[in-house]
Amino acid sequence: MPRSAVPVDLDQYFARIGYGGPRSPDLANLRAIIAHHVATIPFEAIDVLLGHGIDLSPATVDVKLIARRRGGYCFEHNGLFQRVLLSLGYVAEPLIARVLWMRERTAPPPAWSHMALRVVVDGVAYLVDVGFGSCVPTLPLRFDVAAPQPTTHEMFRLTATPEGFLLKVLLAAKWSPVYEVSTRICADEEYDIANAGASTHPHSHFRQQLLVALTTPEARNVLLGNRLTIRHRNGQVDRRWLDAVATEEALINLFGLPFQNEWRRILPQVTSTPA
């Protein structure tokens, strides 16, 4: 049985993200649920940095992201979100992407290593992604619109490529690539391979540095190593470097994570030098 067929406790999920609105599978509710999810469940891969594996089984993901109030990375976020949408009656299909964010233009094409979703509402297909960390789209994006699409934060646009669509974001008056997403439906086995690489390969960036992100209606909050960046909706950017104590406080108070004593063994590593 595919992981997407495993039901999720919607009451517990909605309590976790603080959503008390209607549950009919329409566009307005999809937009609202996305906004609550990305503002409440952080993007983080702390377990990878600690050397722990990432288990994508629905039971494990539900305990971690819902019951234990942790965050996760793309396979955990979007795997959970797909099951939520299916339980609500949406058409939600799993896609795979290759990440181009902050990548040199001359670098060779990266592996297909990111999970996203295609959600169909009233016959219209949308790109939905609640698991892309510092540049997560905060609204569903239409695949059939090539013009820029506004969100509650930046403008995004999707343009067709030979293998799918290229997602770009407008930052500082410049369009920057985020990822190329394939339009073919992806199976669990392909995600398992990508997850193994992201969580265990020594060159995975998740094994090199701390990355935590949470996008609220007011700002994008990003902790990269010991550098905390807050990008406000009005364009103001606040940036500062944190010591180990301030990093611990940010994980608890800004990102809402239940701090674990085990995490203290990586704080000297991530706060020793500016990120």
C-alpha positions as CSV (number, residue, x, y, z in Angstrom):
1,M,0.0,0.0,0.0
2,P,1.5,3.4,-0.9
3,R,2.1,5.8,2.0
4,S,-0.4,8.2,0.6
5,A,-3.2,5.7,1.3
6,V,-2.5,5.7,5.0
7,P,-5.1,8.0,6.7
8,V,-4.2,10.9,9.0
9,D,-6.0,12.1,12.1
10,L,-7.3,15.4,10.7
11,D,-8.4,16.6,14.1
12,Q,-4.9,16.2,15.6
13,Y,-3.4,17.7,12.5
14,F,-5.6,20.8,12.5
15,A,-5.0,21.3,16.2
16,R,-1.3,21.2,15.5
17,I,-1.5,23.9,12.9
18,G,-4.1,26.0,14.7
19,Y,-6.7,25.7,11.9
20,G,-10.4,25.7,12.8
21,G,-11.9,26.6,9.4
22,P,-14.0,24.6,7.0
23,R,-12.8,21.4,5.5
24,S,-14.4,21.2,2.1
25,P,-11.9,20.6,-0.8
26,D,-12.0,24.0,-2.4
27,L,-9.3,26.5,-3.3
28,A,-10.0,29.0,-0.5
29,N,-9.5,26.2,2.1
30,L,-6.4,24.9,0.4
31,R,-4.9,28.4,0.6
32,A,-5.8,28.7,4.3
33,I,-4.4,25.3,5.3
34,I,-1.2,26.0,3.4
35,A,-0.7,29.3,5.3
36,H,-1.4,27.6,8.7
37,H,1.0,24.7,7.9
38,V,4.0,26.7,6.9
39,A,3.5,29.2,9.8
40,T,3.4,26.4,12.4
41,I,5.5,23.4,11.4
42,P,9.1,24.4,10.8
43,F,11.3,23.1,8.1
44,E,14.3,21.4,9.8
45,A,16.6,18.5,9.5
46,I,18.2,18.5,12.9
47,D,18.0,14.7,13.1
48,V,20.1,14.4,9.9
49,L,22.8,16.7,11.4
50,L,22.8,14.4,14.5
51,G,23.4,11.4,12.3
52,H,19.9,9.9,12.7
53,G,18.0,8.5,9.8
54,I,14.7,9.9,8.5
55,D,11.9,7.4,8.6
56,L,9.2,8.3,6.0
57,S,6.6,5.9,7.3
58,P,3.3,7.7,8.0
59,A,3.1,6.6,11.6
60,T,6.6,8.0,12.3
61,V,6.0,11.3,10.4
62,D,2.7,11.8,12.3
63,V,4.3,11.3,15.7
64,K,7.2,13.5,14.9
65,L,5.5,16.5,13.1
66,I,2.1,16.3,14.9
67,A,2.3,14.7,18.3
68,R,5.9,15.7,19.2
69,R,5.5,19.1,17.5
70,R,8.8,18.8,15.6
71,G,9.5,19.9,12.1
72,G,10.9,18.0,9.1
73,Y,12.1,18.4,5.6
74,C,10.4,18.1,2.2
75,F,9.5,14.3,2.2
76,E,8.1,14.6,5.7
77,H,6.2,17.8,5.2
78,N,4.8,17.1,1.7
79,G,4.1,13.4,2.5
80,L,2.0,14.4,5.4
81,F,0.3,17.2,3.5
82,Q,-0.6,14.9,0.6
83,R,-2.3,12.6,3.1
84,V,-4.2,15.5,4.7
85,L,-5.4,16.7,1.3
86,L,-6.5,13.2,0.2
87,S,-8.3,12.7,3.4
88,L,-10.2,16.0,2.7
89,G,-11.2,14.9,-0.8
90,Y,-8.6,16.8,-2.9
91,V,-6.8,15.3,-5.8
92,A,-3.2,15.4,-4.7
93,E,-0.4,13.8,-6.7
94,P,3.2,13.4,-5.7
95,L,5.9,15.0,-7.9
96,I,9.7,15.2,-7.8
97,A,11.9,18.1,-8.4
98,R,15.6,19.0,-8.7
99,V,16.7,22.0,-6.5
100,L,18.4,25.0,-8.2
101,W,18.1,27.3,-5.2
102,M,21.4,29.1,-4.4
103,R,23.1,26.9,-7.0
104,E,25.8,28.2,-9.4
105,R,24.3,28.5,-12.9
106,T,27.4,26.7,-14.4
107,A,27.0,23.7,-12.1
108,P,25.8,20.4,-13.6
109,P,22.1,19.5,-13.2
110,P,21.5,18.2,-9.7
111,A,19.7,15.0,-8.8
112,W,15.9,14.8,-8.5
113,S,15.8,15.1,-4.8
114,H,12.8,17.2,-3.7
115,M,9.1,16.3,-3.2
116,A,6.3,18.6,-4.3
117,L,2.6,18.1,-5.0
118,R,0.2,18.6,-7.9
119,V,-3.2,19.5,-6.5
120,V,-6.3,19.6,-8.8
121,V,-9.2,21.9,-7.7
122,D,-12.2,22.4,-10.0
123,G,-10.2,21.0,-13.0
124,V,-7.2,23.3,-12.4
125,A,-3.8,21.9,-11.5
126,Y,-1.7,23.7,-8.9
127,L,1.8,23.4,-7.6
128,V,1.7,22.9,-3.8
129,D,4.8,22.7,-1.7
130,V,4.8,23.2,2.1
131,G,8.4,21.7,2.5
132,F,10.8,24.1,0.8
133,G,12.3,25.8,3.8
134,S,13.4,29.4,3.3
135,C,11.6,30.0,0.0
136,V,8.4,27.9,0.5
137,P,5.5,29.1,-1.7
138,T,2.8,30.3,0.7
139,L,0.0,29.8,-1.8
140,P,-0.8,27.2,-4.5
141,L,0.6,28.2,-7.9
142,R,-1.3,27.5,-11.2
143,F,0.7,25.3,-13.7
144,D,-1.3,26.8,-16.6
145,V,-0.2,30.4,-15.9
146,A,3.1,31.6,-17.2
147,A,2.7,35.2,-15.8
148,P,4.1,36.0,-12.4
149,Q,1.8,34.9,-9.5
150,P,1.7,36.8,-6.3
151,T,1.8,35.1,-2.9
152,T,1.6,36.5,0.6
153,H,5.4,37.0,0.3
154,E,7.3,37.0,-3.0
155,M,6.1,36.7,-6.6
156,F,6.6,33.3,-8.2
157,R,6.3,32.1,-11.8
158,L,6.3,28.8,-13.5
159,T,7.6,28.3,-17.0
160,A,7.5,25.1,-19.1
161,T,10.7,23.1,-19.6
162,P,11.3,19.8,-21.6
163,E,10.9,17.8,-18.4
164,G,8.3,19.8,-16.5
165,F,8.2,23.3,-15.1
166,L,10.8,25.8,-13.8
167,L,9.8,27.6,-10.6
168,K,11.4,31.0,-10.1
169,V,11.0,33.6,-7.4
170,L,11.4,37.4,-7.6
171,L,14.0,38.6,-5.1
172,A,15.6,42.0,-5.1
173,A,14.1,42.8,-8.5
174,K,15.7,39.6,-10.0
175,W,14.1,36.3,-10.9
176,S,16.0,33.5,-9.2
177,P,15.5,29.7,-9.9
178,V,14.0,27.7,-7.1
179,Y,13.6,24.2,-8.7
180,E,12.6,22.3,-11.8
181,V,9.6,20.1,-11.1
182,S,8.8,17.0,-13.2
183,T,5.1,16.5,-14.1
184,R,5.4,12.7,-13.8
185,I,3.9,11.1,-10.7
186,C,6.6,9.9,-8.4
187,A,6.5,6.5,-6.5
188,D,7.5,6.0,-2.8
189,E,10.6,4.1,-3.9
190,E,12.0,7.1,-5.7
191,Y,11.5,9.2,-2.6
192,D,13.1,6.6,-0.5
193,I,16.3,6.7,-2.6
194,A,16.3,10.5,-2.5
195,N,15.7,10.5,1.2
196,A,18.6,8.1,1.8
197,G,20.9,10.4,-0.1
198,A,19.7,13.6,1.6
199,S,19.9,12.1,5.1
200,T,23.0,9.8,4.9
201,H,25.3,10.9,2.1
202,P,28.4,12.7,3.5
203,H,28.1,15.5,0.9
204,S,24.4,16.3,1.7
205,H,24.1,19.9,2.8
206,F,21.7,18.7,5.5
207,R,24.7,16.9,7.1
208,Q,26.9,20.0,6.9
209,Q,24.9,22.7,8.6
210,L,21.9,23.6,10.6
211,L,18.9,24.8,8.6
212,V,15.6,25.8,10.2
213,A,12.9,27.9,8.6
214,L,9.4,29.1,9.4
215,T,7.3,31.4,7.3
216,T,4.6,33.4,9.1
217,P,2.3,35.9,7.6
218,E,4.7,38.6,8.8
219,A,8.1,37.3,7.9
220,R,10.3,34.5,6.7
221,N,12.5,33.4,9.6
222,V,15.6,31.4,8.6
223,L,18.4,30.0,10.7
224,L,21.4,28.9,8.7
225,G,24.2,27.7,10.9
226,N,24.4,30.5,13.5
227,R,23.1,33.2,11.1
228,L,19.5,34.2,11.8
229,T,17.8,36.1,9.0
230,I,14.3,37.6,9.3
231,R,12.9,38.8,6.0
232,H,9.8,41.0,6.7
233,R,7.0,41.3,4.2
234,N,7.7,45.0,3.8
235,G,11.2,44.2,2.5
236,Q,13.1,44.9,5.7
237,V,15.8,42.3,6.4
238,D,17.2,41.7,9.9
239,R,20.3,39.5,10.2
240,R,22.4,38.6,13.2
241,W,24.8,35.9,14.3
242,L,24.0,33.8,17.4
243,D,26.0,32.1,20.0
244,A,25.0,28.7,21.3
245,V,22.7,30.1,24.0
246,A,20.9,32.4,21.6
247,T,20.6,29.6,19.0
248,E,18.9,27.4,21.6
249,E,16.5,30.2,22.5
250,A,15.7,30.8,18.8
251,L,14.9,27.2,18.2
252,I,12.5,27.2,21.2
253,N,10.9,30.7,21.0
254,L,11.1,31.7,17.3
255,F,10.7,28.3,15.7
256,G,8.6,26.7,18.3
257,L,10.6,23.5,18.6
258,P,10.7,21.3,21.7
259,F,14.4,21.6,22.4
260,Q,16.1,18.3,23.3
261,N,19.3,18.0,25.3
262,E,20.9,15.9,22.6
263,W,20.9,19.0,20.3
264,R,23.4,20.7,22.5
265,R,26.2,18.5,21.2
266,I,25.8,20.1,17.7
267,L,25.5,23.7,18.9
268,P,29.2,24.3,19.3
269,Q,29.7,23.0,15.8
270,V,27.1,25.3,14.2
271,T,27.9,28.4,16.2
272,S,31.7,28.2,16.1
273,T,32.1,30.5,13.0
274,P,29.8,32.8,11.1
275,A,27.7,30.9,8.6
